Amino acid sequence: MPSSFPPGDPAPADGSLPASALTGMPQRPFSVYLHVPFCRVRCGYCDFNTYTLPELADDAAPQGYLRSALAEVEMAGGVLEGAGTPSVSTVFVGGGTPTMLPATSLGALVAAVGERWGLAPGAEVTTEANPDTITPAVAEQLAGAGFTRVSIGMQSAVPHVLRTLDRTHDPARVATAVDAVRAAGLQVSLDLIYGTPGESLEDWRASLDAVVALEPDHVSAYALVVEPGTRLHGQVRRGEVPAPEDDDEADKYELADAVLGAAGYGWYEISNWARSPERRCRHNLAYWQGADWWGVGPGAHSHVGGVRWWNVKHPRAYGDRLAQGLSPAHAREVLDDEERHDERVLLGVRLADGLPVEHLRPTGRQAVAGLVADGLLEGRAAVRGRAVLTLRGRLLADTVVHRLLL
């Protein structure tokens, strides 16, 4: 089942935000996330807010969802009206499997965002996709609808690893999907998972070699996390499959960095590599840099000016609220100055550009020299006044953040 909500305060029924959150919006980048909560099957490791169609009533299925999502875009426009909202820099359609919807429906969502706020010149517009949902015709339709990137959920090139993850696509479909996306003139990102039970280092190398051979613009590689409540968590708890091991995942991360680096991909965030700075995912950078974004859809999270909120999770509850003219927000939190500082450090230190040392509290600034001595921060960058993780520091990023926040 999807993970539980974080604690929070009641959200206003009309979706309104404090005046302090809206102050200065024109000077801050603004993004939109669109959550499509549908999947053909529920993968055993996934705790995202997703549903298979048999789990849903007709009014919560794709057509009802599209109607409700368009209503939330309109409501969001009303909430932000008068704040001088800038045009949208990035749009990201995630899930779930967004490409379970027709490309025309995805295009309608992007068009609604553009009509309400306007898309900035050169805006990045991404959709996630499973390999078996992408055909040449679909890729052409996505390009015609204004998309600029497709992020393909490859996860692994090894059949037994995909089976453990409950992924249903044929590994050979990845190359076909990449070819279709590239032929349509869109950028390609490939997403990988490492640390799956039963995955050897040789298996992981095979996946990395397969990625490099496909020459995508961008690669994401995430360590498997066994989330409570998932089928995989139950299998690990019952001893049916082994739990991921930290040392194994560290070895696989180092191998990923070496293989991708040798192929010309530079890391720009702990789990992300790009062929050039222009191919970095600008939408995800907006998250890590603390920009504003509105999350549309069941369970979607948003952030504007230090206020975070999250929508009700079930598509029916989401649709019911919007049909009544109410905000779908379940709860929210207003971050104070200390929380915003801590978050800026937590996210900023993950980036290859690092974090300005002057942004740290005095105790954090004093910790930098020790972190350099321990090989966790780069010495030359520290001399220039920036806290930048070494490769070892990336493996121990939580430790680095803890010491910078003491």
PyMOL commands that set and color helices and strands:
alter all, ss='L'
color gray80, all
select helices_A, chain A and resi 19-22+25-27+53-55+58-60+62-80+98-100+103-117+131-133+136-144+159-164+172-183+201-214+231-237+246-262+277-279+282-288+315-323+337-348+357-359+362-373+379-383+391-395+397-404
alter helices_A, ss='H'
color red, helices_A
select strands_A, chain A and resi 9-10+30-36+88-95+119-129+149-155+187-194+218-223+266-269+272-274+292-296+301-304+307-311+329-334+355-356+386-387
alter strands_A, ss='S'
color yellow, strands_A
deselect
rebuild
show_as cartoon
